[in-house]
Amino acid sequence: MTAPSSSALPEAVRALAEADFGAVAERFRDAGFVVGLPAAGILSIKAAKADPARASVLVSVGVHGDETGPIEMVAYLVDALSRSADALAVDLMLCVGNIDAIRQARRFVDADLNRMFRAQRGALAGTFEAGRADRLIEATRAFFEGTGPARWHFDLHTAIRPSHYPMFAIVPELIAPVQRAELMAWLGEAGIQAIIMNPESAGTYSYFTSEHLGAAGSTVELGRVGTLGQNDLSQFAAASSALDRLLRGLPAHAAANAAHVFDTAQSIIKLSDAFTMSVGRETWNFTALKKGDVIARDGETVYTVRHDEELVVFPNPDVRVGLRAGIMVVRTA
Ligand SMILES: [Zn+2]
C-alpha cells in the first residue's frame, strides 16, 4: 500500500486524516461551543453550560492506521454537521487514533495500538503506541469526567480480511444491561449484522472506556480495509446515518435487521514462538470449525473446538507472544 497523496483528496478527508481540525473546530466555536484540542488528533466539543441530561459521545477512527474507511465516513459527517453546528445535541469527542501510522499508510508504527489500553503492557511498554495510548487515555478520562450517565464510544474500524458478516461489532459484557441494550439497538440501526459479546479485555480502546469510564463502548468493524479517498462509502451509509442522528439527538430509525449475537467461547492466546494455527490470516472472519477440530498448537497446549460449532474471528498467528491470536465464538441469537 502506498501513502495517500493528499492533494487528490477531498478537503474534509485530507483534514481529518491529518488530524487537522481547523475549519471544523472554528465552526463549532463560532456557534458557542467550548472547543478543546487536548492532544494531537483529538477534538472535544462541549456545550457551554454542563448538562447531565446531555449525552457524551466519543467517536474514534484510525486506531489502526490503514483502516481508512471510517476516516472518510466521519470526515464527511462531521464536516456537514459543523456547517449546521447548532444541531449538535451531544458533547462530542473526535479522536484520530494513530496519526503517525495513518501518515505512513500502515496499521501501526511499532505495535498494535488497540492492545495498549490496559495497565499491564508487558513487552509493549516501550513502544511508540504505548505513549500514544497514554495521551488518548488521559484525554478520554478528561472528556467523560463529570458528564451525565449517557456515555457512548464508537471505535470505528475496517477488517483486514473478508468476513461472512462484513459489518460486525464487539461489545464488552460488563456494560450495564440497559445501556448495553441501547448500544445493541444502535448497532442494528447502523447496519451491523453480527455482535460478539466479549467477557474479557484484550486491551482495546472500547473495552477501556466501557470498563473504566462507564461508556457503552464498541469496536465496530465496517467492511474491508481500503485506500484513503477510494473507499466505497455506500457500505457505510447505515452507520453514518445512525451516527448522524445520534449526534443530532433525533429518534432512532428502525433497524433493517436485528444483528445475530455471538458469545465468546474461547480466546486463543499465543503463548510462545512455537505457536501454530490451523487457520491463517487469509481465513474469513466467522469461518465455522467443528467440534474436535484443532485451532492452534503451542508446545504442550492444544486449542480445540469444544462446542458443536465455533466460528473463528480475527485469526492472526503473527501477533506478539502473550497477545490474542483469535477469538472463537458461538451463536446465541
Ligand atoms: Zn482495526
py3Dmol code that shows the C-alpha trace and the ligand (Angstrom):
import py3Dmol

protein = """\
ATOM      1  CA  MET A   1       0.000   0.000   0.000  1.00  0.00           C
ATOM      2  CA  THR A   2       1.364   3.410  -0.906  1.00  0.00           C
ATOM      3  CA  ALA A   3       0.994   6.558   1.162  1.00  0.00           C
ATOM      4  CA  PRO A   4      -2.091   8.573   0.261  1.00  0.00           C
ATOM      5  CA  SER A   5      -1.471  11.575  -1.957  1.00  0.00           C
ATOM      6  CA  SER A   6      -3.140  14.354  -0.002  1.00  0.00           C
ATOM      7  CA  SER A   7      -3.529  16.669  -2.995  1.00  0.00           C
ATOM      8  CA  ALA A   8      -6.020  14.263  -4.599  1.00  0.00           C
ATOM      9  CA  LEU A   9      -8.217  14.004  -1.507  1.00  0.00           C
ATOM     10  CA  PRO A  10     -11.391  15.979  -0.794  1.00  0.00           C
ATOM     11  CA  GLU A  11     -10.551  18.702   1.736  1.00  0.00           C
ATOM     12  CA  ALA A  12     -12.646  17.271   4.607  1.00  0.00           C
ATOM     13  CA  VAL A  13     -10.986  13.859   4.243  1.00  0.00           C
ATOM     14  CA  ARG A  14      -7.480  15.290   3.932  1.00  0.00           C
ATOM     15  CA  ALA A  15      -8.042  17.387   7.048  1.00  0.00           C
ATOM     16  CA  LEU A  16      -9.295  14.550   9.265  1.00  0.00           C
ATOM     17  CA  ALA A  17      -6.646  12.095   8.004  1.00  0.00           C
ATOM     18  CA  GLU A  18      -4.028  14.679   9.002  1.00  0.00           C
ATOM     19  CA  ALA A  19      -5.848  15.380  12.293  1.00  0.00           C
ATOM     20  CA  ASP A  20      -6.307  18.965  11.153  1.00  0.00           C
ATOM     21  CA  PHE A  21      -9.475  20.136  12.910  1.00  0.00           C
ATOM     22  CA  GLY A  22      -9.050  23.793  11.984  1.00  0.00           C
ATOM     23  CA  ALA A  23     -12.186  24.566   9.961  1.00  0.00           C
ATOM     24  CA  VAL A  24     -14.472  22.214  11.892  1.00  0.00           C
ATOM     25  CA  ALA A  25     -13.260  23.478  15.286  1.00  0.00           C
ATOM     26  CA  GLU A  26     -13.788  27.078  14.226  1.00  0.00           C
ATOM     27  CA  ARG A  27     -17.385  26.488  13.108  1.00  0.00           C
ATOM     28  CA  PHE A  28     -18.328  24.870  16.432  1.00  0.00           C
ATOM     29  CA  ARG A  29     -16.512  27.581  18.383  1.00  0.00           C
ATOM     30  CA  ASP A  30     -18.356  30.256  16.412  1.00  0.00           C
ATOM     31  CA  ALA A  31     -21.636  28.525  17.327  1.00  0.00           C
ATOM     32  CA  GLY A  32     -20.837  28.961  21.032  1.00  0.00           C
ATOM     33  CA  PHE A  33     -19.455  25.527  21.944  1.00  0.00           C
ATOM     34  CA  VAL A  34     -16.434  25.011  24.188  1.00  0.00           C
ATOM     35  CA  VAL A  35     -13.905  23.509  21.808  1.00  0.00           C
ATOM     36  CA  GLY A  36     -10.746  21.817  23.049  1.00  0.00           C
ATOM     37  CA  LEU A  37      -7.720  20.217  21.430  1.00  0.00           C
ATOM     38  CA  PRO A  38      -6.355  18.233  24.392  1.00  0.00           C
ATOM     39  CA  ALA A  39      -3.736  16.390  22.318  1.00  0.00           C
ATOM     40  CA  ALA A  40      -2.767  15.920  18.684  1.00  0.00           C
ATOM     41  CA  GLY A  41      -5.616  14.226  16.828  1.00  0.00           C
ATOM     42  CA  ILE A  42      -8.233  14.871  19.496  1.00  0.00           C
ATOM     43  CA  LEU A  43     -11.064  17.391  19.283  1.00  0.00           C
ATOM     44  CA  SER A  44     -13.634  17.885  22.019  1.00  0.00           C
ATOM     45  CA  ILE A  45     -16.794  19.935  21.556  1.00  0.00           C
ATOM     46  CA  LYS A  46     -18.891  20.597  24.637  1.00  0.00           C
ATOM     47  CA  ALA A  47     -21.941  22.682  25.396  1.00  0.00           C
ATOM     48  CA  ALA A  48     -21.081  25.987  27.072  1.00  0.00           C
ATOM     49  CA  LYS A  49     -23.211  25.000  30.063  1.00  0.00           C
ATOM     50  CA  ALA A  50     -22.740  21.491  31.517  1.00  0.00           C
ATOM     51  CA  ASP A  51     -25.992  19.495  31.411  1.00  0.00           C
ATOM     52  CA  PRO A  52     -26.162  15.972  32.939  1.00  0.00           C
ATOM     53  CA  ALA A  53     -29.035  15.113  30.587  1.00  0.00           C
ATOM     54  CA  ARG A  54     -26.787  15.675  27.576  1.00  0.00           C
ATOM     55  CA  ALA A  55     -25.155  12.537  26.164  1.00  0.00           C
ATOM     56  CA  SER A  56     -21.376  12.299  25.709  1.00  0.00           C
ATOM     57  CA  VAL A  57     -20.183  10.591  22.551  1.00  0.00           C
ATOM     58  CA  LEU A  58     -16.630   9.569  21.711  1.00  0.00           C
ATOM     59  CA  VAL A  59     -16.018   8.643  18.084  1.00  0.00           C
ATOM     60  CA  SER A  60     -12.585   7.225  17.316  1.00  0.00           C
ATOM     61  CA  VAL A  61     -11.168   6.379  13.893  1.00  0.00           C
ATOM     62  CA  GLY A  62      -7.745   5.354  12.608  1.00  0.00           C
ATOM     63  CA  VAL A  63      -6.707   3.433  15.731  1.00  0.00           C
ATOM     64  CA  HIS A  64      -5.297   1.168  13.021  1.00  0.00           C
ATOM     65  CA  GLY A  65      -3.611   3.468  10.526  1.00  0.00           C
ATOM     66  CA  ASP A  66      -4.529   1.502   7.399  1.00  0.00           C
ATOM     67  CA  GLU A  67      -8.266   1.401   8.178  1.00  0.00           C
ATOM     68  CA  THR A  68      -9.251   4.463   6.249  1.00  0.00           C
ATOM     69  CA  GLY A  69     -12.956   3.923   5.513  1.00  0.00           C
ATOM     70  CA  PRO A  70     -14.217   5.287   8.841  1.00  0.00           C
ATOM     71  CA  ILE A  71     -11.923   8.318   8.487  1.00  0.00           C
ATOM     72  CA  GLU A  72     -13.681   9.197   5.237  1.00  0.00           C
ATOM     73  CA  MET A  73     -17.137   8.484   6.640  1.00  0.00           C
ATOM     74  CA  VAL A  74     -16.614  10.577   9.771  1.00  0.00           C
ATOM     75  CA  ALA A  75     -14.863  13.372   7.853  1.00  0.00           C
ATOM     76  CA  TYR A  76     -17.922  13.973   5.672  1.00  0.00           C
ATOM     77  CA  LEU A  77     -20.338  13.554   8.581  1.00  0.00           C
ATOM     78  CA  VAL A  78     -18.576  15.978  10.928  1.00  0.00           C
ATOM     79  CA  ASP A  79     -17.867  18.494   8.174  1.00  0.00           C
ATOM     80  CA  ALA A  80     -21.591  18.588   7.308  1.00  0.00           C
ATOM     81  CA  LEU A  81     -22.607  18.757  10.967  1.00  0.00           C
ATOM     82  CA  SER A  82     -20.203  21.643  11.620  1.00  0.00           C
ATOM     83  CA  ARG A  83     -21.983  23.647   8.911  1.00  0.00           C
ATOM     84  CA  SER A  84     -25.175  23.470  10.987  1.00  0.00           C
ATOM     85  CA  ALA A  85     -23.297  23.396  14.283  1.00  0.00           C
ATOM     86  CA  ASP A  86     -26.328  24.304  16.422  1.00  0.00           C
ATOM     87  CA  ALA A  87     -27.765  20.869  15.580  1.00  0.00           C
ATOM     88  CA  LEU A  88     -25.121  19.116  17.684  1.00  0.00           C
ATOM     89  CA  ALA A  89     -27.121  17.750  20.644  1.00  0.00           C
ATOM     90  CA  VAL A  90     -24.361  15.862  22.493  1.00  0.00           C
ATOM     91  CA  ASP A  91     -20.906  16.518  23.881  1.00  0.00           C
ATOM     92  CA  LEU A  92     -18.609  15.088  21.227  1.00  0.00           C
ATOM     93  CA  MET A  93     -15.019  13.955  21.253  1.00  0.00           C
ATOM     94  CA  LEU A  94     -13.478  13.038  17.964  1.00  0.00           C
ATOM     95  CA  CYS A  95     -10.267  11.061  18.112  1.00  0.00           C
ATOM     96  CA  VAL A  96      -7.919  10.192  15.260  1.00  0.00           C
ATOM     97  CA  GLY A  97      -6.097   7.285  16.878  1.00  0.00           C
ATOM     98  CA  ASN A  98      -2.760   6.539  15.283  1.00  0.00           C
ATOM     99  CA  ILE A  99      -1.887   9.678  13.319  1.00  0.00           C
ATOM    100  CA  ASP A 100       1.676   8.591  12.583  1.00  0.00           C
ATOM    101  CA  ALA A 101       0.581   5.224  11.209  1.00  0.00           C
ATOM    102  CA  ILE A 102      -2.112   6.894   9.061  1.00  0.00           C
ATOM    103  CA  ARG A 103       0.548   9.184   7.583  1.00  0.00           C
ATOM    104  CA  GLN A 104       2.590   6.117   6.696  1.00  0.00           C
ATOM    105  CA  ALA A 105      -0.482   4.158   5.476  1.00  0.00           C
ATOM    106  CA  ARG A 106       0.445   1.401   7.939  1.00  0.00           C
ATOM    107  CA  ARG A 107      -1.508  -0.472  10.593  1.00  0.00           C
ATOM    108  CA  PHE A 108       0.900   0.697  13.318  1.00  0.00           C
ATOM    109  CA  VAL A 109       4.399   2.065  13.839  1.00  0.00           C
ATOM    110  CA  ASP A 110       5.821  -0.323  16.490  1.00  0.00           C
ATOM    111  CA  ALA A 111       2.902  -2.366  17.762  1.00  0.00           C
ATOM    112  CA  ASP A 112      -0.895  -2.624  17.707  1.00  0.00           C
ATOM    113  CA  LEU A 113      -2.333   0.473  19.443  1.00  0.00           C
ATOM    114  CA  ASN A 114      -5.561  -1.395  20.143  1.00  0.00           C
ATOM    115  CA  ARG A 115      -3.810  -3.687  22.656  1.00  0.00           C
ATOM    116  CA  MET A 116      -2.395  -0.843  24.777  1.00  0.00           C
ATOM    117  CA  PHE A 117      -5.480   0.201  26.753  1.00  0.00           C
ATOM    118  CA  ARG A 118      -4.646  -1.734  29.911  1.00  0.00           C
ATOM    119  CA  ALA A 119      -2.374  -1.388  32.889  1.00  0.00           C
ATOM    120  CA  GLN A 120      -0.084  -4.331  32.115  1.00  0.00           C
ATOM    121  CA  ARG A 121       1.601  -3.798  28.773  1.00  0.00           C
ATOM    122  CA  GLY A 122       4.494  -6.230  29.215  1.00  0.00           C
ATOM    123  CA  ALA A 123       6.914  -6.142  26.292  1.00  0.00           C
ATOM    124  CA  LEU A 124       4.802  -3.469  24.589  1.00  0.00           C
ATOM    125  CA  ALA A 125       5.546  -0.901  27.295  1.00  0.00           C
ATOM    126  CA  GLY A 126       8.345   0.920  25.480  1.00  0.00           C
ATOM    127  CA  THR A 127       6.669   1.119  22.076  1.00  0.00           C
ATOM    128  CA  PHE A 128       5.611   4.262  20.230  1.00  0.00           C
ATOM    129  CA  GLU A 129       1.966   3.201  20.540  1.00  0.00           C
ATOM    130  CA  ALA A 130       2.195   2.864  24.342  1.00  0.00           C
ATOM    131  CA  GLY A 131       2.932   6.581  24.531  1.00  0.00           C
ATOM    132  CA  ARG A 132       0.094   7.393  22.142  1.00  0.00           C
ATOM    133  CA  ALA A 133      -2.319   5.292  24.223  1.00  0.00           C
ATOM    134  CA  ASP A 134      -1.325   7.275  27.322  1.00  0.00           C
ATOM    135  CA  ARG A 135      -2.317  10.535  25.572  1.00  0.00           C
ATOM    136  CA  LEU A 136      -5.624   9.029  24.443  1.00  0.00           C
ATOM    137  CA  ILE A 137      -6.424   7.634  27.888  1.00  0.00           C
ATOM    138  CA  GLU A 138      -5.715  10.967  29.551  1.00  0.00           C
ATOM    139  CA  ALA A 139      -7.873  12.951  27.112  1.00  0.00           C
ATOM    140  CA  THR A 140     -10.665  10.369  27.228  1.00  0.00           C
ATOM    141  CA  ARG A 141     -10.806  10.416  31.035  1.00  0.00           C
ATOM    142  CA  ALA A 142     -10.965  14.208  30.994  1.00  0.00           C
ATOM    143  CA  PHE A 143     -13.724  14.188  28.367  1.00  0.00           C
ATOM    144  CA  PHE A 144     -16.062  11.906  30.336  1.00  0.00           C
ATOM    145  CA  GLU A 145     -15.223  13.406  33.733  1.00  0.00           C
ATOM    146  CA  GLY A 146     -18.342  14.881  35.332  1.00  0.00           C
ATOM    147  CA  THR A 147     -20.599  14.194  32.334  1.00  0.00           C
ATOM    148  CA  GLY A 148     -24.050  12.571  32.663  1.00  0.00           C
ATOM    149  CA  PRO A 149     -24.698   8.812  32.503  1.00  0.00           C
ATOM    150  CA  ALA A 150     -25.461   8.659  28.763  1.00  0.00           C
ATOM    151  CA  ARG A 151     -21.959   7.862  27.505  1.00  0.00           C
ATOM    152  CA  TRP A 152     -21.121   6.261  24.177  1.00  0.00           C
ATOM    153  CA  HIS A 153     -17.925   5.215  22.467  1.00  0.00           C
ATOM    154  CA  PHE A 154     -17.843   4.051  18.872  1.00  0.00           C
ATOM    155  CA  ASP A 155     -14.374   2.879  17.859  1.00  0.00           C
ATOM    156  CA  LEU A 156     -14.668   2.522  14.108  1.00  0.00           C
ATOM    157  CA  HIS A 157     -12.513   0.036  12.203  1.00  0.00           C
ATOM    158  CA  THR A 158     -12.439  -1.946   8.989  1.00  0.00           C
ATOM    159  CA  ALA A 159     -11.333  -5.578   8.884  1.00  0.00           C
ATOM    160  CA  ILE A 160      -8.132  -6.715   7.174  1.00  0.00           C
ATOM    161  CA  ARG A 161      -9.707  -9.892   5.812  1.00  0.00           C
ATOM    162  CA  PRO A 162     -13.073 -10.825   4.268  1.00  0.00           C
ATOM    163  CA  SER A 163     -15.893 -11.746   6.630  1.00  0.00           C
ATOM    164  CA  HIS A 164     -19.051 -13.830   6.395  1.00  0.00           C
ATOM    165  CA  TYR A 165     -20.595 -10.857   8.224  1.00  0.00           C
ATOM    166  CA  PRO A 166     -18.846  -7.792   6.723  1.00  0.00           C
ATOM    167  CA  MET A 167     -20.331  -5.472   9.358  1.00  0.00           C
ATOM    168  CA  PHE A 168     -19.838  -6.653  12.917  1.00  0.00           C
ATOM    169  CA  ALA A 169     -19.102  -5.336  16.377  1.00  0.00           C
ATOM    170  CA  ILE A 170     -17.530  -6.383  19.659  1.00  0.00           C
ATOM    171  CA  VAL A 171     -19.443  -5.444  22.801  1.00  0.00           C
ATOM    172  CA  PRO A 172     -17.983  -5.805  26.316  1.00  0.00           C
ATOM    173  CA  GLU A 173     -20.256  -7.921  28.513  1.00  0.00           C
ATOM    174  CA  LEU A 174     -19.652  -5.705  31.537  1.00  0.00           C
ATOM    175  CA  ILE A 175     -21.706  -2.782  30.155  1.00  0.00           C
ATOM    176  CA  ALA A 176     -24.829  -2.359  32.327  1.00  0.00           C
ATOM    177  CA  PRO A 177     -27.898  -4.111  30.810  1.00  0.00           C
ATOM    178  CA  VAL A 178     -29.998  -1.053  29.900  1.00  0.00           C
ATOM    179  CA  GLN A 179     -27.057   0.783  28.325  1.00  0.00           C
ATOM    180  CA  ARG A 180     -25.998  -2.398  26.546  1.00  0.00           C
ATOM    181  CA  ALA A 181     -29.463  -2.892  25.069  1.00  0.00           C
ATOM    182  CA  GLU A 182     -29.400   0.694  23.769  1.00  0.00           C
ATOM    183  CA  LEU A 183     -25.962   0.121  22.269  1.00  0.00           C
ATOM    184  CA  MET A 184     -27.061  -3.103  20.557  1.00  0.00           C
ATOM    185  CA  ALA A 185     -30.148  -1.381  19.166  1.00  0.00           C
ATOM    186  CA  TRP A 186     -27.927   1.389  17.776  1.00  0.00           C
ATOM    187  CA  LEU A 187     -25.619  -1.206  16.217  1.00  0.00           C
ATOM    188  CA  GLY A 188     -28.611  -2.808  14.473  1.00  0.00           C
ATOM    189  CA  GLU A 189     -29.641   0.607  13.189  1.00  0.00           C
ATOM    190  CA  ALA A 190     -26.067   1.115  11.938  1.00  0.00           C
ATOM    191  CA  GLY A 191     -26.327  -1.962   9.723  1.00  0.00           C
ATOM    192  CA  ILE A 192     -24.273  -4.254  11.957  1.00  0.00           C
ATOM    193  CA  GLN A 193     -25.034  -7.898  11.138  1.00  0.00           C
ATOM    194  CA  ALA A 194     -23.232  -9.669  13.986  1.00  0.00           C
ATOM    195  CA  ILE A 195     -22.387  -8.736  17.572  1.00  0.00           C
ATOM    196  CA  ILE A 196     -19.757 -10.589  19.590  1.00  0.00           C
ATOM    197  CA  MET A 197     -20.153 -10.384  23.360  1.00  0.00           C
ATOM    198  CA  ASN A 198     -16.700 -10.118  24.886  1.00  0.00           C
ATOM    199  CA  PRO A 199     -16.137 -11.229  28.507  1.00  0.00           C
ATOM    200  CA  GLU A 200     -12.531 -10.041  28.894  1.00  0.00           C
ATOM    201  CA  SER A 201     -10.310  -7.160  27.911  1.00  0.00           C
ATOM    202  CA  ALA A 202      -7.830  -7.623  25.097  1.00  0.00           C
ATOM    203  CA  GLY A 203      -6.540  -4.127  25.814  1.00  0.00           C
ATOM    204  CA  THR A 204      -8.840  -2.430  23.301  1.00  0.00           C
ATOM    205  CA  TYR A 205      -9.859   1.220  23.435  1.00  0.00           C
ATOM    206  CA  SER A 206     -13.602   0.497  23.595  1.00  0.00           C
ATOM    207  CA  TYR A 207     -13.199  -2.079  26.368  1.00  0.00           C
ATOM    208  CA  PHE A 208     -11.250   0.503  28.349  1.00  0.00           C
ATOM    209  CA  THR A 209     -13.957   3.176  28.075  1.00  0.00           C
ATOM    210  CA  SER A 210     -16.642   0.615  28.959  1.00  0.00           C
ATOM    211  CA  GLU A 211     -14.759  -0.807  31.939  1.00  0.00           C
ATOM    212  CA  HIS A 212     -13.314   2.361  33.427  1.00  0.00           C
ATOM    213  CA  LEU A 213     -15.378   5.306  32.196  1.00  0.00           C
ATOM    214  CA  GLY A 214     -18.954   3.989  32.183  1.00  0.00           C
ATOM    215  CA  ALA A 215     -19.363   4.204  28.414  1.00  0.00           C
ATOM    216  CA  ALA A 216     -21.416   1.936  26.204  1.00  0.00           C
ATOM    217  CA  GLY A 217     -18.391   1.199  24.042  1.00  0.00           C
ATOM    218  CA  SER A 218     -17.982  -0.982  20.986  1.00  0.00           C
ATOM    219  CA  THR A 219     -15.329  -1.848  18.457  1.00  0.00           C
ATOM    220  CA  VAL A 220     -17.244  -1.602  15.189  1.00  0.00           C
ATOM    221  CA  GLU A 221     -15.939  -3.277  12.024  1.00  0.00           C
ATOM    222  CA  LEU A 222     -17.342  -1.581   8.945  1.00  0.00           C
ATOM    223  CA  GLY A 223     -16.405  -3.751   5.990  1.00  0.00           C
ATOM    224  CA  ARG A 224     -12.963  -4.029   4.416  1.00  0.00           C
ATOM    225  CA  VAL A 225      -9.725  -2.087   4.550  1.00  0.00           C
ATOM    226  CA  GLY A 226      -9.350   0.305   1.627  1.00  0.00           C
ATOM    227  CA  THR A 227      -7.164   3.142   0.401  1.00  0.00           C
ATOM    228  CA  LEU A 228      -7.884   6.616   1.721  1.00  0.00           C
ATOM    229  CA  GLY A 229     -10.020   8.514  -0.771  1.00  0.00           C
ATOM    230  CA  GLN A 230     -11.019   5.343  -2.628  1.00  0.00           C
ATOM    231  CA  ASN A 231     -13.350   3.663  -0.143  1.00  0.00           C
ATOM    232  CA  ASP A 232     -16.829   2.649  -1.251  1.00  0.00           C
ATOM    233  CA  LEU A 233     -18.784   4.925   1.073  1.00  0.00           C
ATOM    234  CA  SER A 234     -22.119   3.271   0.226  1.00  0.00           C
ATOM    235  CA  GLN A 235     -21.169   0.395   2.580  1.00  0.00           C
ATOM    236  CA  PHE A 236     -21.134   2.910   5.473  1.00  0.00           C
ATOM    237  CA  ALA A 237     -24.482   4.577   4.684  1.00  0.00           C
ATOM    238  CA  ALA A 238     -26.447   2.986   7.536  1.00  0.00           C
ATOM    239  CA  ALA A 239     -23.660   3.555  10.087  1.00  0.00           C
ATOM    240  CA  SER A 240     -23.217   7.143   9.011  1.00  0.00           C
ATOM    241  CA  SER A 241     -26.921   7.869   9.193  1.00  0.00           C
ATOM    242  CA  ALA A 242     -27.262   6.212  12.641  1.00  0.00           C
ATOM    243  CA  LEU A 243     -24.314   8.207  13.991  1.00  0.00           C
ATOM    244  CA  ASP A 244     -25.535  11.448  12.481  1.00  0.00           C
ATOM    245  CA  ARG A 245     -28.990  11.177  14.017  1.00  0.00           C
ATOM    246  CA  LEU A 246     -27.495  10.265  17.434  1.00  0.00           C
ATOM    247  CA  LEU A 247     -25.252  13.341  17.367  1.00  0.00           C
ATOM    248  CA  ARG A 248     -28.284  15.471  16.452  1.00  0.00           C
ATOM    249  CA  GLY A 249     -30.365  13.930  19.273  1.00  0.00           C
ATOM    250  CA  LEU A 250     -33.008  12.641  16.851  1.00  0.00           C
ATOM    251  CA  PRO A 251     -35.093   9.489  17.421  1.00  0.00           C
ATOM    252  CA  ALA A 252     -33.722   6.150  16.201  1.00  0.00           C
ATOM    253  CA  HIS A 253     -34.530   4.781  12.761  1.00  0.00           C
ATOM    254  CA  ALA A 254     -35.924   1.275  12.676  1.00  0.00           C
ATOM    255  CA  ALA A 255     -33.161  -1.292  12.133  1.00  0.00           C
ATOM    256  CA  ALA A 256     -33.388  -3.183   8.854  1.00  0.00           C
ATOM    257  CA  ASN A 257     -32.481  -6.405  10.635  1.00  0.00           C
ATOM    258  CA  ALA A 258     -31.517  -7.345  14.174  1.00  0.00           C
ATOM    259  CA  ALA A 259     -27.893  -8.392  14.452  1.00  0.00           C
ATOM    260  CA  HIS A 260     -27.019 -12.011  15.250  1.00  0.00           C
ATOM    261  CA  VAL A 261     -25.459 -12.284  18.693  1.00  0.00           C
ATOM    262  CA  PHE A 262     -22.432 -14.437  19.486  1.00  0.00           C
ATOM    263  CA  ASP A 263     -20.783 -15.329  22.767  1.00  0.00           C
ATOM    264  CA  THR A 264     -17.040 -15.699  23.048  1.00  0.00           C
ATOM    265  CA  ALA A 265     -16.324 -19.425  23.515  1.00  0.00           C
ATOM    266  CA  GLN A 266     -12.562 -19.039  23.928  1.00  0.00           C
ATOM    267  CA  SER A 267      -9.747 -16.632  23.260  1.00  0.00           C
ATOM    268  CA  ILE A 268      -6.728 -18.119  21.524  1.00  0.00           C
ATOM    269  CA  ILE A 269      -3.616 -16.697  23.173  1.00  0.00           C
ATOM    270  CA  LYS A 270      -0.184 -17.026  21.611  1.00  0.00           C
ATOM    271  CA  LEU A 271       1.953 -18.368  24.464  1.00  0.00           C
ATOM    272  CA  SER A 272       5.312 -18.838  22.720  1.00  0.00           C
ATOM    273  CA  ASP A 273       7.114 -18.701  19.382  1.00  0.00           C
ATOM    274  CA  ALA A 274       6.160 -22.363  18.916  1.00  0.00           C
ATOM    275  CA  PHE A 275       2.566 -21.213  18.272  1.00  0.00           C
ATOM    276  CA  THR A 276       0.992 -22.509  15.045  1.00  0.00           C
ATOM    277  CA  MET A 277      -2.572 -22.089  13.845  1.00  0.00           C
ATOM    278  CA  SER A 278      -4.647 -24.316  11.556  1.00  0.00           C
ATOM    279  CA  VAL A 279      -6.307 -21.179  10.210  1.00  0.00           C
ATOM    280  CA  GLY A 280      -4.295 -18.277   8.865  1.00  0.00           C
ATOM    281  CA  ARG A 281      -4.559 -14.598   8.121  1.00  0.00           C
ATOM    282  CA  GLU A 282      -6.387 -15.374   4.861  1.00  0.00           C
ATOM    283  CA  THR A 283      -9.226 -17.189   6.682  1.00  0.00           C
ATOM    284  CA  TRP A 284     -12.518 -15.302   6.542  1.00  0.00           C
ATOM    285  CA  ASN A 285     -13.915 -13.970   9.792  1.00  0.00           C
ATOM    286  CA  PHE A 286     -16.785 -16.152  11.108  1.00  0.00           C
ATOM    287  CA  THR A 287     -15.472 -19.292   9.379  1.00  0.00           C
ATOM    288  CA  ALA A 288     -17.057 -22.307  11.101  1.00  0.00           C
ATOM    289  CA  LEU A 289     -14.968 -25.069  12.683  1.00  0.00           C
ATOM    290  CA  LYS A 290     -16.418 -28.354  14.008  1.00  0.00           C
ATOM    291  CA  LYS A 291     -16.159 -29.935  17.448  1.00  0.00           C
ATOM    292  CA  GLY A 292     -12.744 -31.526  17.942  1.00  0.00           C
ATOM    293  CA  ASP A 293     -11.038 -29.529  15.185  1.00  0.00           C
ATOM    294  CA  VAL A 294      -7.596 -28.304  16.216  1.00  0.00           C
ATOM    295  CA  ILE A 295      -7.461 -24.496  16.121  1.00  0.00           C
ATOM    296  CA  ALA A 296      -3.888 -23.953  17.249  1.00  0.00           C
ATOM    297  CA  ARG A 297      -0.933 -25.662  18.914  1.00  0.00           C
ATOM    298  CA  ASP A 298       1.584 -24.092  21.232  1.00  0.00           C
ATOM    299  CA  GLY A 299       4.067 -26.582  22.708  1.00  0.00           C
ATOM    300  CA  GLU A 300       2.038 -28.781  25.087  1.00  0.00           C
ATOM    301  CA  THR A 301      -1.081 -26.659  24.665  1.00  0.00           C
ATOM    302  CA  VAL A 302      -3.596 -27.673  22.001  1.00  0.00           C
ATOM    303  CA  TYR A 303      -6.588 -25.403  21.362  1.00  0.00           C
ATOM    304  CA  THR A 304      -9.551 -27.400  20.027  1.00  0.00           C
ATOM    305  CA  VAL A 305     -13.184 -26.623  19.216  1.00  0.00           C
ATOM    306  CA  ARG A 306     -15.312 -27.584  22.238  1.00  0.00           C
ATOM    307  CA  HIS A 307     -18.824 -26.775  21.008  1.00  0.00           C
ATOM    308  CA  ASP A 308     -20.550 -28.476  18.068  1.00  0.00           C
ATOM    309  CA  GLU A 309     -19.537 -25.469  16.046  1.00  0.00           C
ATOM    310  CA  GLU A 310     -17.321 -22.475  16.795  1.00  0.00           C
ATOM    311  CA  LEU A 311     -16.573 -19.645  14.377  1.00  0.00           C
ATOM    312  CA  VAL A 312     -13.153 -18.045  14.220  1.00  0.00           C
ATOM    313  CA  VAL A 313     -12.757 -14.249  14.254  1.00  0.00           C
ATOM    314  CA  PHE A 314      -9.538 -12.227  13.854  1.00  0.00           C
ATOM    315  CA  PRO A 315      -7.263 -15.246  13.252  1.00  0.00           C
ATOM    316  CA  ASN A 316      -3.692 -13.981  13.244  1.00  0.00           C
ATOM    317  CA  PRO A 317      -0.801 -16.282  14.162  1.00  0.00           C
ATOM    318  CA  ASP A 318       1.655 -13.408  13.655  1.00  0.00           C
ATOM    319  CA  VAL A 319       0.722 -11.441  16.806  1.00  0.00           C
ATOM    320  CA  ARG A 320       3.319 -10.984  19.516  1.00  0.00           C
ATOM    321  CA  VAL A 321       3.714 -13.642  22.221  1.00  0.00           C
ATOM    322  CA  GLY A 322       1.205 -13.032  25.020  1.00  0.00           C
ATOM    323  CA  LEU A 323      -1.431 -11.493  22.741  1.00  0.00           C
ATOM    324  CA  ARG A 324      -4.704 -12.826  21.399  1.00  0.00           C
ATOM    325  CA  ALA A 325      -4.297 -14.651  18.079  1.00  0.00           C
ATOM    326  CA  GLY A 326      -8.017 -15.155  17.511  1.00  0.00           C
ATOM    327  CA  ILE A 327     -11.440 -15.460  19.125  1.00  0.00           C
ATOM    328  CA  MET A 328     -13.769 -18.462  18.862  1.00  0.00           C
ATOM    329  CA  VAL A 329     -17.454 -17.534  19.022  1.00  0.00           C
ATOM    330  CA  VAL A 330     -20.768 -19.389  19.222  1.00  0.00           C
ATOM    331  CA  ARG A 331     -24.100 -18.065  18.048  1.00  0.00           C
ATOM    332  CA  THR A 332     -26.711 -17.440  20.745  1.00  0.00           C
ATOM    333  CA  ALA A 333     -29.352 -15.355  18.929  1.00  0.00           C
TER     334      ALA A 333
END
"""
ligand_1 = """\
1
ZN
Zn -8.829 -2.206 13.299
"""
view = py3Dmol.view(width=600, height=400)
view.addModel(protein, "pdb")
view.setStyle({"model": 0}, {"cartoon": {"style": "trace"}})
view.addModel(ligand_1, "xyz")
view.setStyle({"model": 1}, {"stick": {}})
view.zoomTo()
view.show()
